[in-house]
């Protein structure tokens, strides 16, 4: 750290009240796991229920024992509000809390429209995708792929998901640990151990019910923390001339209709690209479908989805407003240029300690919110991936039928193993640079490809296994080529920065703006210049087009033999009558 940064951070170290607020959140999370694991434990015996549904067969999902059903699925009888809060927690991570305000500060308010996309994207999910899952009563979203196509498609998709989650979880651990390390000085690795141990503990002890109900508290803490910081920040900010100053620097824009696909944020890239991204997450991500299926009916799923959309959209909207407060605070002295931080994602913690850090408990509340987001995301993935390994890989891929005791040991061992893997990989993040962008690229590539496969299955009745496999490979390769090509081109300095102007006139000491080097992007391959919003749509469209054509050229699925329930109701209603299948 520079002397300037050292003085800044030392002046706002955690106090007693901050530690009390922060530790209260940790105790609340683990206490919820203990409550649902021991004090509100079901009295059901570990006896067999009905014969478990074989992989690839339809029927009300059953894991073979009431205790296992309750542990993994909440017995399919969860309450709407806790599940809705858990779904919000699935959307929001510490990365979103720290990254969204920095995105607004650096690239303007056009990105704010993503909150509108979040609010309405659930309509598509509710009418196109959810009825299929609830009708088939699948245990995981990948089970649908075997019912619609072949077990090989299900197995490959499951392995891709496990790999992607393994690469993503270290960042979920690292981001809140880094934020706490900045304001408390506690060793980074000690913080990571505390995060993982707390999360593994209550996930193992309480199962899905503990995860969902803990998510309720953590989501509330997340909302309270950002709302309180936003209100306090607005109170101390000079809001009068703020919008004029935003307009002068070009940051105030909501209707950029530039048709160029190369501009980072336009009306088209944020709404269209954002819609693809959010629908893909809601429609087929196993962590989301897992929670949908823990509810007893489609109507309750739709209610939970509505609450989730309003909650998540509102939360991102508040985070965008925090981006305006960042601009108001640092419009005369960019903290990254001044050496106060080493990464734009560290801007919001710096803002909290500098602008409202004098308020007792405020830094502790903010860090508790980031921790809540991290713990909720971690527990959601721990719980879902244990079910996927049991159901999609052990039972689906390897056709094994473990006993209730063996299954219970397996799913809990998976949680412990994923915790160890997350910590081991998180150790590497401090030494490596640019990994966060690469990891996000991998996530976008995989989600776009998988969303294309699910959409092909539900909306194109004649799609077959061969077409789906070829389309999936084509979509994955093309999206990967575009994404990684863009990362390499940016790292090599072949792309111009699209950040809006910054100032250092109000900085203490001798701070100068970095020299801006303009490059001729016409010499860069066009696909590498695309906005990152288009990576997901590229994957989806490629899978759909290639998959449809290959299916037509090989042996299209016979519409008279296909199970009509694996096709979305919108196709029954508007395209092909149900009795045509």
Phi, psi and omega per residue, in radians:
X1 nan 2.622 3.021
X2 -1.345 2.940 3.106
X3 -1.067 -0.680 -3.133
X4 -1.083 -0.761 -3.132
X5 -1.183 -0.688 -3.112
X6 -1.093 -0.772 3.116
X7 -1.093 -0.693 -3.096
X8 -1.115 -0.842 -3.067
X9 -1.295 -0.649 3.141
X10 -1.127 -0.500 -3.105
X11 -1.286 -0.245 -3.064
X12 -2.314 0.816 3.053
X13 -1.236 2.738 3.108
X14 -0.945 2.385 3.030
X15 -1.835 -3.092 -3.103
X16 -1.055 -0.770 -3.136
X17 -1.098 -0.688 3.131
X18 -1.080 -0.773 3.130
X19 -1.125 -0.657 3.125
X20 -1.107 -0.797 3.133
X21 -1.100 -0.804 -3.100
X22 -1.154 -0.845 -3.136
X23 -1.140 -0.501 3.076
X24 -1.048 -0.688 3.116
X25 -1.164 -0.720 3.127
X26 -1.110 -0.784 -3.134
X27 -1.129 -0.687 3.120
X28 -1.092 -0.713 -3.132
X29 -1.146 -0.894 -3.130
X30 -1.187 -0.592 3.116
X31 -1.119 -0.631 3.100
X32 -1.122 -0.715 3.093
X33 -1.088 -0.741 3.118
X34 -1.115 -0.715 -3.111
X35 -1.079 -0.861 -3.103
X36 -1.357 -0.357 3.133
X37 -1.480 -0.497 -3.049
X38 -2.149 -0.941 -2.999
X39 -1.398 -0.540 3.095
X40 -1.991 0.554 -3.141
X41 -1.231 2.458 3.103
X42 -1.131 2.551 3.097
X43 -1.505 0.120 -3.120
X44 -1.170 2.418 3.125
X45 -1.398 2.833 3.118
X46 -1.447 0.996 -3.104
X47 -1.797 2.758 -3.139
X48 -1.237 2.512 3.012
X49 -1.641 -2.330 3.022
X50 -1.311 2.932 3.088
X51 -1.060 2.221 -3.119
X52 -0.951 2.495 3.116
X53 -1.176 2.236 3.135
X54 -1.172 2.554 3.093
X55 -0.974 2.367 3.132
X56 1.513 -0.034 3.094
X57 -1.903 2.615 -3.130
X58 -1.458 2.733 3.068
X59 2.572 2.794 3.086
X60 -0.964 2.203 -2.977
X61 -1.223 2.362 -3.098
X62 -2.523 2.301 -3.119
X63 -1.638 0.057 3.039
X64 1.831 -0.251 3.084
X65 -2.655 2.640 -3.100
X66 -1.144 -0.656 3.139
X67 -1.123 -0.714 -3.141
X68 -1.228 -0.667 3.066
X69 -1.037 -0.743 -3.126
X70 -1.210 -0.693 -3.105
X71 -1.138 -0.775 -3.039
X72 -1.567 -0.589 -3.015
X73 -2.163 0.079 -3.082
X74 1.079 0.471 -3.106
X75 1.072 0.275 3.124
X76 1.148 0.388 -3.059
X77 -2.376 0.714 -3.137
X78 -1.322 2.852 3.103
X79 -1.521 2.665 -3.018
X80 -1.127 -0.882 -3.009
X81 -1.108 -0.833 3.098
X82 -1.040 -0.691 3.130
X83 -1.154 -0.694 3.108
X84 -1.072 -0.743 3.097
X85 -1.110 -0.660 3.111
X86 -1.173 -0.630 3.092
X87 -1.147 -0.695 3.071
X88 -1.068 -0.752 3.118
X89 -1.077 -0.533 3.095
X90 -1.184 -0.565 3.135
X91 -1.316 -0.722 -2.943
X92 -1.744 2.240 3.060
X93 -2.211 2.988 3.079
X94 -1.043 -0.533 3.119
X95 -1.086 -0.706 3.134
X96 -1.196 -0.704 -3.120
X97 -1.109 -0.732 -3.109
X98 -1.451 -0.578 -3.033
X99 -1.418 -0.610 -3.086
X100 -1.109 -0.860 3.096
X101 -1.038 -0.682 3.121
X102 -1.136 -0.609 3.112
X103 -1.119 -0.744 3.109
X104 -1.141 -0.764 3.142
X105 -1.056 -0.752 -3.038
X106 -1.475 -0.599 -2.955
X107 -2.159 0.099 3.029
X108 1.628 3.103 -2.969
X109 -1.506 -0.044 -3.130
X110 -1.007 -0.590 -3.123
X111 -1.119 -0.321 -3.112
X112 -1.016 -0.466 -3.130
X113 -1.094 -0.252 3.128
X114 -1.092 -0.475 3.121
X115 -1.160 -0.567 3.074
X116 -1.219 -0.698 3.091
X117 -1.054 -0.777 -3.139
X118 -1.073 -0.687 -3.084
X119 -1.098 -0.642 -3.010
X120 -1.885 -0.139 -3.067
X121 -1.172 -0.405 -3.117
X122 -1.124 -0.378 3.112
X123 -1.064 -0.775 3.120
X124 -1.115 -0.792 -3.124
X125 -1.076 -0.750 -3.071
X126 -1.165 -0.627 -3.061
X127 -1.620 -0.478 -3.037
X128 -1.728 -0.764 -2.935
X129 -1.864 -0.790 -3.049
X130 -1.024 -0.706 -3.136
X131 -1.035 -0.536 3.129
X132 -1.177 -0.825 -3.130
X133 -1.085 -0.805 -3.074
X134 -1.231 -0.569 3.094
X135 -1.193 -0.742 -3.126
X136 -1.382 -0.300 -3.113
X137 0.965 0.867 -3.136
X138 -1.300 2.652 3.075
X139 -1.471 -0.565 3.075
X140 -2.468 2.792 -3.104
X141 -1.089 -0.563 -3.096
X142 -1.258 -0.332 3.046
X143 -1.087 -0.551 3.096
X144 -1.040 -0.667 -3.075
X145 -1.106 -0.573 3.081
X146 -1.279 -0.682 3.111
X147 -1.128 -0.617 -3.078
X148 -1.525 -0.692 -3.052
X149 -2.080 -1.594 -3.050
X150 -2.704 2.742 -3.123
X151 -1.082 -0.469 -3.139
X152 -1.143 -0.668 3.105
X153 -1.121 -0.718 3.115
X154 -1.107 -0.778 -3.082
X155 -1.142 -0.813 -3.133
X156 -1.080 -0.753 3.140
X157 -1.095 -0.688 -3.138
X158 -1.135 -0.743 3.125
X159 -1.141 -0.674 3.105
X160 -1.090 -0.723 3.140
X161 -1.121 -0.789 -3.140
X162 -1.060 -0.748 3.124
X163 -1.116 -0.797 -3.125
X164 -1.088 -0.723 3.127
X165 -1.156 -0.694 3.119
X166 -1.050 -0.638 3.117
X167 -1.350 -0.443 -3.059
X168 -1.507 -0.645 -3.031
X169 -1.009 -0.651 3.112
X170 -0.986 -0.584 3.134
X171 -1.265 -0.597 3.086
X172 -1.098 -0.590 3.118
X173 -1.390 -0.739 -2.986
X174 -1.203 -0.702 -3.037
X175 -1.100 -0.925 3.111
X176 -1.158 -0.565 3.108
X177 -1.123 -0.712 3.130
X178 -1.154 -0.690 3.134
X179 -1.105 -0.770 3.123
X180 -1.185 -0.654 3.116
X181 -1.064 -0.652 -3.121
X182 -1.118 -0.685 -3.020
X183 -1.731 -0.216 -3.085
X184 -2.026 -0.459 -3.086
X185 1.417 0.015 3.095
X186 -1.166 2.484 -3.134
X187 -0.927 2.323 -3.064
X188 -1.018 -0.741 -3.080
X189 -1.234 -0.580 3.073
X190 -1.101 -0.739 3.127
X191 -1.104 -0.753 3.133
X192 -1.066 -0.693 3.109
X193 -1.103 -0.755 -3.140
X194 -1.080 -0.766 3.131
X195 -1.029 -0.884 -3.043
X196 -1.205 -0.765 -3.116
X197 -1.094 -0.782 3.138
X198 -1.068 -0.770 -3.093
X199 -1.214 -0.780 3.115
X200 -1.062 -0.714 -3.082
X201 -1.058 -0.981 -3.045
X202 -1.303 -0.381 3.054
X203 -1.231 -0.755 3.141
X204 -1.189 -0.762 -3.027
X205 -1.228 -0.766 -2.982
X206 -1.876 -0.182 3.137
X207 1.165 -2.691 -3.046
X208 -1.086 -0.679 -3.120
X209 -1.100 -0.713 3.103
X210 -1.150 -0.734 3.141
X211 -1.080 -0.827 -3.091
X212 -1.133 -0.823 -3.097
X213 -1.259 -0.538 3.029
X214 -1.183 -0.656 3.078
X215 -1.029 -0.558 3.129
X216 -1.068 -0.881 3.138
X217 -1.118 -0.746 -3.101
X218 -1.168 -0.640 3.087
X219 -1.157 -0.716 3.090
X220 -1.062 -0.763 3.128
X221 -1.114 -0.702 3.093
X222 -1.026 -0.836 -3.134
X223 -1.111 -0.821 -3.109
X224 -1.055 -0.747 -3.075
X225 -1.107 -0.827 -3.097
X226 -1.281 -0.588 3.120
X227 -1.169 -0.784 -3.132
X228 -1.130 -0.743 3.106
X229 -1.102 -0.709 3.140
X230 -1.133 -0.765 -3.129
X231 -1.166 -0.823 -3.140
X232 -1.123 -0.717 3.126
X233 -1.114 -0.712 3.124
X234 -1.150 -0.586 3.134
X235 -1.116 -0.709 -3.108
X236 -1.541 -0.221 -3.098
X237 -1.436 2.788 3.060
X238 -1.666 1.497 -3.001
X239 -1.343 -0.321 -3.075
X240 -0.939 -1.120 -3.084
X241 -1.519 0.127 -3.004
X242 -1.020 -0.833 -3.049
X243 -1.233 -0.551 3.050
X244 -1.135 -0.712 3.135
X245 -1.204 -0.638 3.052
X246 -1.084 -0.740 -3.120
X247 -1.157 -0.674 -3.132
X248 -1.116 -0.593 3.136
X249 -1.571 0.004 3.115
X250 1.482 0.037 -3.069
X251 -1.352 -0.384 -3.079
X252 -1.518 1.729 3.116
X253 -2.685 2.389 3.102
X254 -2.280 -0.177 -3.070
X255 -2.251 0.745 3.103
X256 -1.271 1.812 -3.073
X257 -1.742 0.374 3.070
X258 -0.958 2.128 -3.087
X259 -1.315 -0.104 -3.098
X260 -1.118 2.322 3.096
X261 -1.413 -0.076 -3.083
X262 -1.580 -0.273 -3.131
X263 -1.337 2.327 -3.030
X264 -1.014 -0.935 -3.112
X265 -2.187 2.012 2.973
X266 -2.289 2.997 3.093
X267 -0.978 -0.661 -3.066
X268 -1.349 -0.757 -3.088
X269 -1.192 -0.697 -3.113
X270 -1.245 -0.758 -3.088
X271 -1.347 -0.844 -3.104
X272 -1.307 -0.937 3.128
X273 -1.093 -0.715 3.108
X274 -1.123 -0.670 3.120
X275 -1.101 -0.777 3.097
X276 -1.028 -0.778 -3.086
X277 -1.125 -0.832 -3.074
X278 -1.287 -0.658 3.091
X279 -1.149 -0.682 3.137
X280 -1.089 -0.679 3.126
X281 -1.181 -0.762 -3.076
X282 -1.319 -0.542 -2.984
X283 -1.482 -0.515 -3.045
X284 -2.407 -0.127 3.136
X285 -1.082 2.206 -3.073
X286 -1.001 -0.562 3.130
X287 -1.136 -0.570 3.134
X288 -1.353 -0.852 -3.118
X289 -1.091 -0.614 3.087
X290 -0.959 -0.763 -3.126
X291 -1.341 -0.593 3.045
X292 -0.990 -0.776 -3.035
X293 -1.359 -0.098 3.044
X294 -1.447 -0.114 3.089
X295 -1.662 2.646 -2.982
X296 -1.381 -0.279 -3.073
X297 -2.666 2.832 3.134
X298 -1.123 -0.659 -3.132
X299 -1.082 -0.683 3.116
X300 -1.233 -0.608 3.071
X301 -1.087 -0.747 -3.140
X302 -1.141 -0.650 3.087
X303 -1.122 -0.790 3.115
X304 -1.075 -0.681 3.124
X305 -1.127 -0.689 3.119
X306 -1.109 -0.821 3.103
X307 -1.050 -0.719 -3.134
X308 -1.091 -0.794 -3.110
X309 -1.099 -0.779 3.126
X310 -1.123 -0.773 -3.113
X311 -1.144 -0.847 -3.116
X312 -1.165 -0.718 3.120
X313 -1.096 -0.713 3.122
X314 -1.157 -0.696 -3.119
X315 -1.117 -0.814 3.124
X316 -1.124 -0.599 3.101
X317 -1.085 -0.740 3.107
X318 -1.123 -0.723 3.111
X319 -1.076 -0.649 3.081
X320 -1.135 -0.688 3.096
X321 -1.089 -0.638 3.078
X322 -1.068 -0.515 3.071
X323 -1.109 -0.622 3.067
X324 -1.146 -0.684 3.118
X325 -1.156 -0.599 3.063
X326 -1.071 -0.761 3.132
X327 -1.108 -0.737 3.139
X328 -1.084 -0.652 -3.106
X329 -1.312 -0.656 -2.969
X330 -2.042 0.340 -3.114
X331 -1.153 -0.405 3.138
X332 -1.830 -0.090 3.125
X333 -2.715 1.656 3.140
X334 -1.128 2.101 -3.037
X335 -1.172 -0.506 3.118
X336 -1.214 -0.775 3.106
X337 -1.160 -0.632 -3.117
X338 -1.335 -0.115 3.125
X339 1.455 0.200 3.110
X340 -1.273 -0.483 3.107
X341 -2.403 2.846 3.135
X342 -1.902 -0.095 -3.103
X343 -2.621 2.497 -3.108
X344 -1.049 -0.522 -3.130
X345 -1.202 -0.192 3.090
X346 -1.554 0.029 -3.028
X347 -1.196 -0.740 -3.089
X348 -1.157 -0.792 3.050
X349 -1.013 -0.682 3.100
X350 -1.096 -0.741 3.118
X351 -1.058 -0.751 -3.105
X352 -1.076 -0.819 -3.084
X353 -1.271 -0.505 -3.120
X354 -1.473 -0.625 -3.024
X355 -1.674 -0.682 -3.105
X356 -2.214 0.211 -3.103
X357 -1.171 -0.309 3.135
X358 -1.329 -0.225 3.111
X359 -1.404 2.151 -3.078
X360 -0.997 2.235 3.076
X361 1.499 -0.183 -3.073
X362 -1.136 -0.875 3.086
X363 -1.039 -0.674 3.123
X364 -1.108 -0.711 3.116
X365 -1.137 -0.740 -3.137
X366 -1.109 -0.816 3.133
X367 -1.148 -0.599 3.068
X368 -1.074 -0.667 3.094
X369 -1.114 -0.762 3.104
X370 -1.140 -0.724 3.095
X371 -1.099 -0.708 3.110
X372 -1.050 -0.732 3.096
X373 -1.102 -0.735 3.134
X374 -1.160 -0.805 -3.136
X375 -1.116 -0.725 -3.123
X376 -1.134 -0.776 3.110
X377 -1.092 -0.719 -3.117
X378 -1.129 -0.822 -3.100
X379 -1.173 -0.642 3.103
X380 -1.033 -0.811 -3.124
X381 -1.252 -0.664 3.085
X382 -0.996 -0.860 -3.078
X383 -1.164 -0.769 -3.090
X384 -1.236 -0.694 -3.080
X385 -1.229 -0.514 3.077
X386 -1.144 -0.672 3.102
X387 -1.210 -0.666 -3.116
X388 -1.169 -0.714 3.115
X389 -1.121 -0.701 3.108
X390 -1.199 -0.900 -2.958
X391 -1.463 -0.780 -3.040
X392 -1.544 -0.526 -3.082
X393 -1.758 -0.989 -3.105
X394 -1.153 -0.901 -3.107
X395 -1.475 -0.677 -3.059
X396 -1.402 -0.833 -3.079
X397 -1.446 -0.869 -3.069
X398 -1.603 -0.040 3.071
X399 0.985 0.573 3.105
X400 -1.582 2.668 -3.128
X401 -2.204 1.295 -3.107
X402 -1.150 2.673 3.106
X403 -1.229 3.003 3.136
X404 -1.049 -0.759 -3.120
X405 -1.146 -0.777 3.134
X406 -1.111 -0.721 3.133
X407 -1.108 -0.734 3.134
X408 -1.099 -0.775 3.108
X409 -1.104 -0.696 -3.104
X410 -1.099 -0.885 -3.050
X411 -1.155 -0.600 3.128
X412 -1.315 -0.565 3.078
X413 -1.184 -0.610 3.102
X414 -1.096 -0.728 3.125
X415 -1.056 -0.803 3.124
X416 -1.112 -0.783 -3.134
X417 -1.087 -0.708 3.109
X418 -1.168 -0.601 3.077
X419 -1.107 -0.772 3.111
X420 -1.121 -0.722 3.134
X421 -1.131 -0.714 3.132
X422 -1.077 -0.737 3.137
X423 -1.185 -0.755 -3.119
X424 -1.070 -0.752 -3.132
X425 -1.295 -0.543 3.110
X426 -1.130 -0.462 3.114
X427 -1.099 -0.450 -3.079
X428 -1.446 -0.351 -2.978
X429 -1.155 -0.538 -3.119
X430 -1.220 -0.467 -3.103
X431 -1.563 -0.416 -3.051
X432 -1.742 2.606 3.124
X433 -2.072 2.534 3.107
X434 1.360 0.097 -3.089
X435 -1.242 -0.582 -3.116
X436 -1.049 -0.793 3.132
X437 -1.120 -0.696 3.136
X438 -1.143 -0.736 3.140
X439 -1.105 -0.759 3.108
X440 -1.096 -0.600 3.104
X441 -1.142 -0.751 3.119
X442 -1.064 -0.749 3.131
X443 -1.061 -0.771 -3.130
X444 -1.153 -0.696 3.127
X445 -1.078 -0.858 -3.092
X446 -1.146 -0.768 -3.091
X447 -1.143 -0.694 3.115
X448 -1.120 -0.757 3.137
X449 -1.119 -0.821 -3.115
X450 -1.162 -0.672 3.105
X451 -1.101 -0.677 3.084
X452 -1.076 -0.691 3.139
X453 -1.149 -0.787 3.126
X454 -1.133 -0.727 -3.140
X455 -1.161 -0.676 3.079
X456 -1.052 -0.758 -3.120
X457 -1.154 -0.671 -3.042
X458 -1.529 -0.466 -3.038
X459 -1.924 -0.198 3.139
X460 -2.113 1.623 -3.031
X461 -1.041 -0.548 -3.093
X462 -1.491 -0.019 3.119
X463 -1.090 2.368 3.140
X464 -2.024 3.124 -3.079
X465 -1.109 -0.756 -3.130
X466 -1.092 -0.792 3.123
X467 -1.099 -0.687 3.132
X468 -1.140 -0.746 -3.137
X469 -1.127 -0.812 -3.140
X470 -1.147 -0.750 3.123
X471 -1.100 -0.706 3.116
X472 -1.086 -0.787 3.122
X473 -1.107 -0.772 -3.134
X474 -1.095 -0.775 3.135
X475 -1.116 -0.729 -3.138
X476 -1.118 -0.783 -3.095
X477 -1.189 -0.747 -3.105
X478 -1.192 -0.799 3.123
X479 -1.107 -0.682 3.103
X480 -1.146 -0.705 3.111
X481 -1.064 -0.825 -3.137
X482 -1.119 -0.802 -3.048
X483 -1.164 -0.920 -3.111
X484 -1.218 -0.572 3.072
X485 -1.084 -0.692 3.099
X486 -1.137 -0.732 3.138
X487 -1.097 -0.749 -3.126
X488 -1.182 -0.725 3.140
X489 -1.111 -0.711 3.130
X490 -1.166 -0.747 -3.139
X491 -1.127 -0.554 -3.132
X492 -1.447 -0.039 3.127
X493 1.391 0.381 -3.121
X494 -1.583 -0.031 3.133
X495 -2.149 2.457 3.085
X496 -1.369 2.533 3.066
X497 -1.231 2.422 3.108
X498 -1.806 0.274 3.093
X499 -1.188 2.559 3.101
X500 -1.366 2.849 -3.049
X501 -1.042 2.549 3.071
X502 -2.146 2.955 -3.124
X503 -2.364 2.632 3.057
X504 -2.233 0.290 -3.086
X505 -1.106 -0.505 -3.111
X506 -1.674 0.137 -3.108
X507 -1.354 2.578 3.019
X508 -1.368 2.519 3.101
X509 1.447 -2.974 -3.076
X510 -1.646 1.560 3.139
X511 -2.008 2.238 -3.139
X512 -2.129 2.636 3.097
X513 -1.219 2.471 3.090
X514 -1.156 2.604 -3.137
X515 -1.227 2.270 3.128
X516 -1.602 2.143 3.140
X517 -1.860 2.040 3.133
X518 -1.496 2.370 3.107
X519 -2.105 2.674 3.119
X520 -1.500 1.763 -3.083
X521 -1.237 -0.241 3.119
X522 -1.077 -0.397 3.138
X523 -1.461 -0.142 3.126
X524 -1.593 2.481 -3.133
X525 -0.962 2.274 -3.010
X526 -0.942 -0.721 -3.107
X527 -1.115 -0.463 -3.140
X528 -1.318 -0.224 -3.106
X529 -1.653 -0.067 -3.086
X530 -1.126 2.574 3.015
X531 -1.087 2.541 -3.116
X532 -1.100 -0.320 3.117
X533 -1.111 -0.388 -3.046
X534 -1.591 -0.074 -3.116
X535 -1.107 -0.831 -3.140
X536 -1.087 -0.869 3.104
X537 -1.027 -0.615 3.115
X538 -1.059 -0.782 3.123
X539 -1.103 -0.781 -3.100
X540 -1.118 -0.887 -3.082
X541 -1.113 -0.690 3.134
X542 -1.099 -0.790 3.108
X543 -1.052 -0.777 -3.099
X544 -1.124 -0.835 -3.070
X545 -1.203 -0.908 -3.116
X546 -1.130 -0.759 -3.137
X547 -1.076 -0.707 3.131
X548 -1.163 -0.808 -3.107
X549 -1.131 -0.791 -3.141
X550 -1.116 -0.667 3.106
X551 -1.087 -0.727 3.124
X552 -1.181 -0.584 -3.100
X553 -1.417 -0.367 3.141
X554 -1.695 -1.841 3.122
X555 -2.343 1.659 -3.100
X556 -1.002 2.600 3.104
X557 -1.084 2.345 3.134
X558 -1.238 2.055 -3.081
X559 -1.171 -0.306 -3.122
X560 -1.505 -0.266 -3.121
X561 -1.885 -0.251 -3.102
X562 -1.265 2.494 3.080
X563 -1.217 2.064 -3.079
X564 -1.101 -0.368 -3.103
X565 -1.285 -0.253 3.097
X566 -1.493 -0.064 3.099
X567 -1.823 2.449 -3.103
X568 -1.079 2.495 3.112
X569 -1.007 -0.457 -3.133
X570 -1.137 -0.487 3.085
X571 -1.311 -0.684 3.073
X572 -1.038 -0.693 -2.973
X573 -1.393 -0.696 -2.984
X574 -1.950 -0.359 -3.005
X575 -1.993 -1.025 -3.033
X576 -2.215 2.102 3.109
X577 -1.005 2.571 -3.077
X578 -1.001 -0.647 -3.080
X579 -1.323 0.008 3.080
X580 -1.458 -0.260 -3.098
X581 -1.313 nan nan
